[in-house]
Amino acid sequence: MFNLCYKGQKLQRIVQSKRMEEPYFTFGIIADIQYADKDNRLNYLKTSMRYYRNSLTQLKVAIKEWATESIKPKFILQLGDIIDGVNTKDNSSTIALERVLEEMDKLPIQFHHVWGNHEFYNFSREYLNGSKLNSRARENRIDQQVGTSESGETNDESFYAYHFSPFPKFRFLLIDGYDLSPIGREKTSLKYDISFNLLKEKNPNEDLNSPTGLEEEQFVLFNGGISPSQLDWIQSILTSSDKKEEKVFVVSHLPVHPDAADTMCLIWNYPEVLSMLQSHPCVVGYLAGHNHEGRYCMDPSGIHHMTFSGVIETPPESQAFGTMYVYEDKMVLKGRGLVEDRTLHYRDPKNMQVGH
């Protein structure tokens, strides 16, 4: 009898332990697919090969793995640059995008899309707003159906940003790193004038994509900035999340920390954005692409900055995507190929420091 009770208690402990190990939820992450039906060629800086056709194969592999994982991801974060700007040379942008979306549609899981510089090389903001890449529109429709405006509200439709909560006490905030940028803006718009004048003031080079000689190397044409109106909006969301004691993941195409990317790949006004994020205890992670080699750092305040390797520059024999497992006290990244495994504990609000 004692033996049976002992075995029963042991089995109960095993079941409880297994339950404790199960994540609240998981999500997939992939960055810089940059598909084009083109031959391989070197990147802009002539430092790395771009595997244009193979990027679609890489996506197919990622989708197959996400579809067969024992714990299905609640959603996938597509961190921008879904197709490459080279598609504009033969007017194949729409066809290239359709091919990528066709593969994504095979996975019955919601994709949340970030817009990067290559989205704006290929399409106007007006086009993107009406396309499947506008995942904010879907969140807004869900809000209307359930009678809440919590996920998607932005009082300024001129920037593409929204937030959603996939699980109680967790929130994802997608921000628009090209809110201030000449690319993707109509030349007759006020934001184009503001952005172009700021860029020319900071970058006197004839080639505005060149950081040569700049004190602030982030001021190049393939980057962008966050406008005051978007900063105010972000501030309001984070303040609300602080009060609710939520954990927030901020998501953008552009990195925001100089140890998480080359300076020439950062948001124009990254010091201002970073300082604001660090001042909010709710922010636990910042997810970005753009810097194709990928990088990671934890800043002094305890925010984890994860810049994901770009699919476009991943050799055919490797991979570049990951799945994040979210727990009460930590997040665990299961990477594939160039994306490393990481166990990342949340910051302690009591020991917060602000600083780069």
C-alpha positions in Angstrom: 0.0 0.0 0.0 2.8 2.3 1.0 4.6 1.5 -2.3 1.4 2.3 -4.4 1.0 5.7 -2.6 4.7 6.5 -3.1 4.4 5.7 -6.8 1.3 7.8 -7.1 3.0 10.8 -5.4 6.0 10.4 -7.7 3.8 10.3 -10.8 1.9 13.4 -9.6 5.2 15.2 -9.1 6.3 14.2 -12.6 3.1 15.5 -14.1 3.3 18.7 -12.2 6.9 19.2 -13.2 6.1 18.6 -16.9 3.2 21.1 -16.6 5.5 23.7 -15.1 7.9 23.2 -18.0 5.2 24.0 -20.6 5.4 27.5 -22.0 2.5 30.0 -21.9 2.8 30.2 -25.6 5.3 30.1 -28.5 5.9 32.2 -31.6 8.0 32.0 -34.7 10.5 34.6 -35.9 12.0 35.2 -39.4 13.8 38.2 -40.9 14.9 39.6 -44.2 13.7 37.0 -46.6 14.2 39.4 -49.5 13.0 36.9 -52.1 13.6 37.5 -55.8 13.7 35.2 -58.8 17.3 36.3 -59.5 20.7 34.8 -59.6 22.9 35.0 -56.5 25.0 38.2 -56.2 27.0 40.2 -53.7 25.2 42.6 -51.3 25.4 46.4 -51.6 28.7 46.5 -49.7 30.2 43.6 -51.7 30.8 41.8 -48.4 28.3 38.9 -48.5 26.5 36.8 -51.0 22.7 37.1 -51.4 20.8 33.9 -52.2 17.7 35.3 -53.8 16.0 32.1 -55.0 17.1 30.0 -52.1 15.4 32.4 -49.7 12.0 31.0 -50.7 13.3 27.5 -50.1 14.5 28.7 -46.6 11.0 30.0 -45.9 9.5 26.7 -46.9 11.7 24.9 -44.5 10.8 27.2 -41.7 7.1 26.9 -42.4 7.3 23.1 -42.5 9.1 23.1 -39.1 6.6 25.4 -37.5 3.7 23.3 -38.8 5.2 20.1 -37.2 6.2 21.5 -33.8 4.6 19.7 -30.9 3.5 23.1 -29.5 2.1 25.1 -32.4 3.2 28.8 -32.5 0.4 31.2 -31.8 1.8 33.5 -34.5 4.8 34.3 -36.6 6.8 37.6 -36.6 8.0 38.5 -40.1 10.5 41.2 -39.3 10.5 43.0 -42.6 12.1 43.0 -46.1 9.9 40.2 -47.3 11.1 40.6 -50.9 14.1 42.4 -52.3 14.2 45.8 -54.0 15.9 44.2 -57.0 12.4 43.1 -58.1 11.7 46.7 -59.2 14.2 46.4 -62.1 11.8 44.2 -64.1 8.5 45.1 -62.5 8.3 41.7 -60.7 7.5 43.0 -57.2 3.9 41.9 -57.2 4.7 38.5 -58.5 7.5 38.0 -56.0 5.3 39.0 -53.1 2.5 36.7 -54.2 5.0 33.8 -54.3 6.1 34.4 -50.7 2.6 35.0 -49.4 1.4 31.8 -51.2 3.9 29.8 -49.1 2.9 31.7 -45.9 -0.7 30.9 -46.5 0.0 27.2 -46.3 0.6 27.7 -42.6 -2.7 28.1 -40.7 -1.0 30.6 -38.2 -1.3 34.4 -38.2 1.7 36.3 -39.5 2.5 39.7 -38.1 4.3 41.7 -40.7 6.8 44.5 -40.1 7.7 46.9 -42.9 11.4 47.4 -43.8 13.2 49.5 -46.4 12.7 46.8 -49.1 8.9 47.0 -48.6 9.2 50.7 -49.6 11.6 50.1 -52.5 8.9 47.9 -54.0 5.7 49.5 -52.9 4.0 52.7 -51.8 2.5 53.0 -48.3 -0.9 53.2 -50.0 -0.3 49.8 -51.6 1.0 48.3 -48.4 -1.9 49.5 -46.4 -4.3 47.7 -48.8 -2.2 44.5 -48.9 -1.8 41.3 -46.9 1.3 42.9 -45.4 -1.0 45.2 -43.4 -1.5 42.9 -40.3 -2.6 45.9 -38.3 -5.9 45.9 -40.3 -6.6 42.4 -39.2 -6.1 43.2 -35.6 -8.4 46.2 -35.9 -11.1 43.9 -37.4 -10.8 41.5 -34.5 -11.1 44.4 -32.1 -14.3 45.5 -33.7 -15.8 42.0 -33.7 -15.1 41.6 -29.9 -16.0 45.1 -29.0 -12.6 46.5 -27.9 -10.1 48.8 -29.4 -7.2 47.7 -27.4 -5.0 46.0 -30.0 -4.7 48.3 -33.0 -5.6 51.8 -32.1 -3.4 54.5 -33.6 -4.7 58.0 -33.8 -2.2 58.7 -36.6 -2.7 56.5 -39.7 0.4 58.0 -41.3 2.6 55.5 -39.4 2.2 51.7 -39.4 2.2 50.6 -35.8 0.0 48.5 -33.5 0.0 46.2 -30.5 -1.7 43.0 -29.5 -1.8 40.6 -26.5 -1.6 36.9 -27.4 -1.7 35.9 -23.7 -2.7 37.6 -20.4 0.0 39.9 -19.1 2.0 39.8 -22.4 1.9 42.4 -25.2 3.7 42.8 -28.5 4.2 46.4 -29.8 5.1 46.7 -33.5 6.6 50.1 -34.4 7.3 51.9 -37.7 11.0 52.5 -38.1 10.4 54.3 -41.4 7.9 56.7 -40.1 10.4 59.4 -40.8 12.1 58.5 -44.1 12.1 59.7 -47.7 11.5 56.2 -48.9 7.9 55.2 -48.9 6.7 58.8 -48.5 5.0 60.8 -51.3 7.4 63.7 -52.3 4.6 66.1 -51.8 4.0 65.1 -48.1 5.2 67.0 -45.1 6.9 63.9 -43.6 9.0 63.6 -46.8 10.2 67.2 -46.5 11.0 66.8 -42.8 12.8 63.4 -43.4 14.7 64.5 -46.4 15.9 67.7 -44.9 17.0 65.9 -41.7 18.9 63.3 -43.7 20.7 66.0 -45.8 21.6 67.9 -42.7 23.2 64.8 -41.1 24.6 63.2 -44.3 26.3 65.5 -46.8 27.4 62.6 -49.0 26.3 62.5 -52.6 25.3 58.9 -52.0 22.8 59.1 -49.1 23.2 55.3 -48.5 26.9 55.9 -47.6 27.9 56.5 -44.0 31.4 57.6 -45.0 32.7 60.3 -42.8 29.5 60.6 -40.7 29.6 61.2 -36.9 26.2 59.6 -36.7 26.4 56.7 -39.1 22.7 55.7 -38.8 21.7 58.7 -40.9 21.6 56.9 -44.2 18.8 56.5 -46.7 18.1 52.8 -46.0 17.3 53.6 -42.4 14.6 55.8 -40.9 13.3 57.4 -37.7 10.4 57.6 -35.3 8.3 60.8 -35.4 7.3 62.7 -32.3 3.6 61.6 -32.8 4.6 57.9 -32.9 6.9 58.4 -29.9 4.0 59.8 -27.9 1.8 56.9 -29.0 4.5 54.4 -28.0 4.8 56.1 -24.6 1.1 55.9 -24.0 1.0 52.2 -24.7 4.0 51.4 -22.5 2.7 53.5 -19.7 -0.6 51.5 -19.8 1.4 48.3 -19.8 3.4 49.4 -16.8 0.2 49.9 -14.9 -1.1 46.5 -15.9 2.2 44.9 -15.0 2.5 43.4 -18.5 5.6 42.2 -20.2 6.1 43.9 -23.6 8.1 42.8 -26.6 8.9 45.8 -29.0 9.2 44.8 -32.6 10.7 46.7 -35.5 12.7 46.2 -38.7 15.4 48.5 -37.4 17.5 47.7 -34.3 17.7 50.3 -31.6 20.9 49.4 -29.6 24.5 50.0 -30.8 25.6 46.7 -29.4 22.8 44.8 -31.2 23.7 46.0 -34.7 26.2 48.1 -36.7 25.5 51.8 -36.1 24.8 52.2 -39.8 21.8 49.9 -39.3 20.1 51.7 -36.4 17.0 53.9 -36.1 18.0 57.5 -36.8 16.9 58.7 -33.4 17.8 55.5 -31.5 19.2 57.3 -28.4 15.8 58.9 -27.8 13.9 55.7 -28.5 16.2 53.5 -26.4 16.0 55.9 -23.5 12.2 55.8 -23.5 12.1 52.0 -23.7 14.5 51.6 -20.8 12.4 53.9 -18.6 9.4 51.5 -18.8 9.7 48.4 -16.6 7.2 46.5 -18.8 9.7 46.3 -21.8 11.5 42.9 -21.7 12.7 42.5 -25.3 13.3 44.2 -28.6 13.2 42.1 -31.8 14.6 43.4 -35.1 16.2 42.4 -38.4 18.0 44.6 -41.0 21.5 43.8 -39.8 21.8 40.5 -41.7 24.6 38.9 -39.7 22.4 39.0 -36.5 23.5 40.1 -33.1 22.4 40.1 -29.4 23.0 42.1 -26.3 21.3 42.8 -22.9 21.4 46.5 -22.1 22.1 47.8 -18.6 18.4 48.1 -17.8 17.9 44.3 -18.6 16.2 44.6 -22.0 17.2 41.8 -24.4 18.0 43.1 -27.8 17.7 40.4 -30.5 18.7 41.2 -34.1 17.9 38.1 -36.2 20.1 36.8 -39.0 18.8 37.6 -42.5 17.5 34.7 -44.6 18.7 36.4 -47.8 22.4 36.0 -46.8 22.1 32.5 -45.3 23.9 29.8 -47.3 21.8 27.0 -48.7 23.3 24.5 -46.3 22.2 26.5 -43.3 19.0 28.1 -41.9 17.9 31.4 -40.2 14.7 31.4 -38.2 13.6 30.5 -34.7 10.9 29.7 -32.2 10.5 31.6 -28.9 9.1 29.8 -25.9 7.6 32.2 -23.4 7.4 31.3 -19.8 6.5 33.1 -16.6 10.1 34.1 -15.7 11.9 33.8 -19.0 11.9 33.3 -22.7 13.8 30.5 -24.5 14.8 30.9 -28.1 15.2 27.7 -30.1 17.2 28.9 -33.1 17.9 27.1 -36.4 21.2 27.4 -38.3 22.6 30.9 -37.9 20.1 31.8 -35.1 21.6 30.7 -31.8 19.7 29.1 -28.9 19.3 31.5 -25.9 17.7 31.4 -22.5 16.7 35.0 -21.5 15.4 35.9 -18.1 13.2 38.9 -17.7 14.6 42.1 -16.2 13.9 42.9 -12.6 12.1 46.3 -12.4 13.6 46.9 -8.9 17.2 46.8 -10.3 16.6 48.9 -13.5 19.4 51.0 -14.8 19.0 53.4 -17.7 22.0 53.7 -20.1 23.2 52.4 -23.4 
